[in-house]
Amino acid sequence: MLEYNNKKYVCHLDLGIDLIRGKWKAVILCHLHRGPKRFLELQRITSGISQKVLNEKLTELENDGLIFKTIYPEVPPRVEFELTEKGKEIYPALDILEKWSLKYFSDL
């Protein structure tokens, strides 16, 4: 049994999947793989996500060390989100899953 952030996991796979679990986290990571994005840009390309949920998911991804936020000292402040090295390393697994889905469900 593993423990991370006061949660218990059966194995490392359970922990890894929990970091990207949910409707939006993997999608956000895939969009950020293409380069840094601002909040409204992420909301626009991730159609269907509310500001509240996007903010929650970005905070969770940042707390888990998969993304980082850069706040530029401008008026109004410009904020960009970008993958960390840890976030970049998980992308190939997401890409394989997306290709698998395209192979078996491309007719949808």
Secondary structure, DSSP 8 states (H G I E B T S, - for coil): -EEETTEEESSHHHHHHHHH-SSSHHHHHHHHHTS-EEHHHHHHHSTT--HHHHHHHHHHHHHTTSEEEEEES-SS-EEEEEE-HHHHHHHHHHHHHHHHHHHHHTT-
